[in-house]
């Protein structure tokens, strides 16, 4: 097998979140895994979801908040990691002043159809 080098990630800019996908459906045509670098601004939050993939996250800087279905909040800070198993309700946010800078690995790879985000049920 030959090496597969990614010279630059596919970037998905947003006013409050920047996603750079190194491996995944869009950047490398892989559906079995996705690896992305994400940077969220202070005050960012994402719609709650109950994905069909395991999501492994390592926070590089700042703090990432994960809110469970029962309202419990888990904070993951720099140099910490967290696993959200598939089928688990979660809402990600970065309410602290420095936002969050983190790496996310999804298995199988991230796909909006598999994320099951609230309010986005009609996404194809």
N, C-alpha and C positions, 0 to 999 in steps of 0.2 A: 504494500500500500504506500502510495506517495503522500508526502506531507501536504496539508492544505493550509496555506498561509493566508490570513486575512490582512490586507494592507491598510484597510480603513473600515471602521464599522459603518453600518447604515444608521444615519442619524434621524431621529424623529423629534424635531423641536416643538416645543409648546411653551407658552408664556411662564408656566409654573413647573414644568418638568422637561428634562432633556433625557431621551433614551438613545443609547448607542448600542445597537445589536451587533455583536461580533459573530455569533453563530446562531442560526435559527432559520425560520421559514423564509423571511425576506432576504437576509444577508447572504446565506450560504445554501439555501434550499433544503435545509434539514428540518424535519418535523419531530425527530426523536428527542431533541434537546434544544434549548436556547440559552445563550449566555449573553447578558447585557449589562452595561454600566449605566446606572441611572443617577440623576441629580435632580432632587426636588427642592423647590424654594420653600422658605418659611411660610407656613400657613396652607401648604398644599394638602389636599386629600383626594382620594380616589373613591369612586363608587364601590360599595361593598360587593364582594364576589364570593362565589363558591366554586372554585375552578376544578377542572378534571385533570390537573397536573400537580405534582409535588413542586413546591417552590422553596429553594434554598437561597438564603440571603445572607450576605456578609456586609456589614456596615463599615465603611472606610472612614467617614467623617460625619459629625452631627448625630442625629437620633431619628430613628424610624419607629413610629408608633403603629401597633397592630391591635385593632379592636375586634374582639370576638363577638359572636352572636348574642351572648348574654351581657354585653357591655364591658366586660373585663378588658383592660388595656395592658398590653405588654410593650415595654420600651426596649428597643435594641439599639445600643450605642456603639460608637467607634470600637473596632476590634472585637466585636461580638457577632455571632451568627445565629440564625434561627431557621427552623424548618416549619413550613406550613404544609401539612399533608393534603393531598387531593381530597376534595369533598368537604374541606373545612371552610366555614364562613370566615371571612376576614375583610377588614377595611384598613387600608394603609394610609398613613398621614405623616406629615412632618411639621408639627406646630411650633417647634422651637425656632429661635431667631436664625440659626445657622442652616436650617433645612436638613437634608440628608444626602449623602453621597454613598452609593452602595452598588454591589454587584448582585445580580439575581440570576439564578440558574433554574430553569424549569424543565421537568422531565415528566411526560413528553414535552416538547417545545411549546412555548407560549403561542397561543392562537386565540384571537378575540372570541371565536365561537366556543372555545373550551373554557373561557374565563367565567362566563355566566355572571356578568356584572349587572347589578340592579339598574333598571332603566335602559338597558341596552339589549334586551331580549331579542330584538328583531335584527341584530347584526348578523350578516351572512359572512 
